[in-house]
Amino acid sequence: PLDVVLFAPLAAEYSRELDRRLQRSQGLATSKKDSFFEVFWEAWSSTMKPELILKRFQATGVWPMDAQVVLIRFSNYTLRQGKALKLR
C-alpha cells in the first residue's frame, strides 16, 4: 500500500517537476546532483499533504479498512489473468 499511497505519487511528481524545469529552461539546463533536494522538496511538498495521503489510504482500502476495495482489485486481476490464459 505504501507504493500506491506515498512513493508512486512522489516519484511521478518528481518526474513532472524535472520536466517542468527542463521546459522552463528550454532544454538548456541539466539536472545535477546539487539540485536534487530542491526538486525533491517541490515534489514532496505537493504530494505529502495529510488530506492527499488520507484519500490515497481510503482508495486502497487500508484506512478506514474496506475489504471490498481489495477484493474488487483482486477479482479484476483474477478475471484478467483468466482471460489471458484462455487466449493462449
C-alpha positions as CSV (number, residue, x, y, z in Angstrom):
1,P,0.0,0.0,0.0
2,L,2.8,2.5,0.6
3,D,3.8,2.3,-3.0
4,V,0.3,3.3,-4.0
5,V,-0.2,5.8,-1.2
6,L,3.2,7.5,-0.9
7,F,6.0,6.5,-3.2
8,A,4.3,6.2,-6.6
9,P,2.8,9.7,-6.4
10,L,6.1,11.1,-5.1
11,A,8.0,9.6,-8.0
12,A,5.5,10.8,-10.6
13,E,5.6,14.3,-9.2
14,Y,9.4,14.3,-9.0
15,S,9.5,13.4,-12.7
16,R,6.9,16.1,-13.6
17,E,9.0,18.7,-11.6
18,L,12.1,17.7,-13.6
19,D,10.1,18.1,-16.8
20,R,8.8,21.5,-15.8
21,R,12.3,22.7,-15.0
22,L,13.6,21.4,-18.3
23,Q,10.8,23.1,-20.2
24,R,11.3,26.4,-18.4
25,S,15.0,26.4,-19.4
26,Q,14.1,25.5,-23.0
27,G,16.2,22.4,-22.7
28,L,19.4,24.3,-21.8
29,A,19.6,23.3,-18.1
30,T,20.8,20.0,-17.0
31,S,19.8,18.1,-13.8
32,K,22.7,18.0,-11.4
33,K,23.2,16.3,-8.0
34,D,23.2,19.7,-6.3
35,S,19.7,20.4,-7.5
36,F,18.3,17.1,-6.3
37,F,17.0,18.3,-2.9
38,E,15.3,21.4,-4.4
39,V,13.4,19.3,-7.0
40,F,12.7,16.6,-4.4
41,W,11.3,19.1,-1.9
42,E,8.9,20.6,-4.5
43,A,7.6,17.1,-5.2
44,W,7.5,16.2,-1.5
45,S,5.6,19.4,-0.6
46,S,2.9,18.8,-3.3
47,T,2.3,15.1,-2.6
48,M,2.8,14.7,1.1
49,K,-0.2,16.7,2.3
50,P,-2.3,15.0,5.0
51,E,-5.5,15.3,3.0
52,L,-4.0,13.6,0.0
53,I,-2.4,10.8,2.0
54,L,-5.8,10.1,3.7
55,K,-7.5,10.0,0.3
56,R,-4.9,7.5,-1.0
57,F,-5.2,5.3,2.0
58,Q,-9.0,5.3,1.5
59,A,-8.6,4.4,-2.2
60,T,-6.5,1.4,-1.3
61,G,-9.0,0.2,1.4
62,V,-6.3,0.3,4.1
63,W,-7.9,3.1,6.2
64,P,-10.6,3.1,7.1
65,M,-10.5,-0.7,6.5
66,D,-12.6,-1.6,3.4
67,A,-12.1,-5.2,2.3
68,Q,-14.3,-4.6,-0.7
69,V,-11.7,-2.3,-2.3
70,V,-9.1,-5.0,-2.0
71,L,-11.4,-7.8,-3.1
72,I,-12.6,-5.9,-6.2
73,R,-9.0,-5.2,-7.2
74,F,-8.0,-8.9,-6.8
75,S,-11.2,-10.1,-8.6
76,N,-10.4,-7.8,-11.5
77,Y,-6.9,-9.1,-11.6
78,T,-8.1,-12.7,-11.5
79,L,-10.5,-12.1,-14.3
80,R,-7.8,-10.6,-16.5
81,Q,-5.5,-13.5,-15.8
82,G,-8.2,-16.0,-16.6
83,K,-8.9,-14.3,-19.9
84,A,-5.3,-14.2,-20.8
85,L,-4.9,-17.9,-20.1
86,K,-7.9,-18.8,-22.2
87,L,-6.5,-16.9,-25.2
88,R,-3.3,-19.0,-25.2
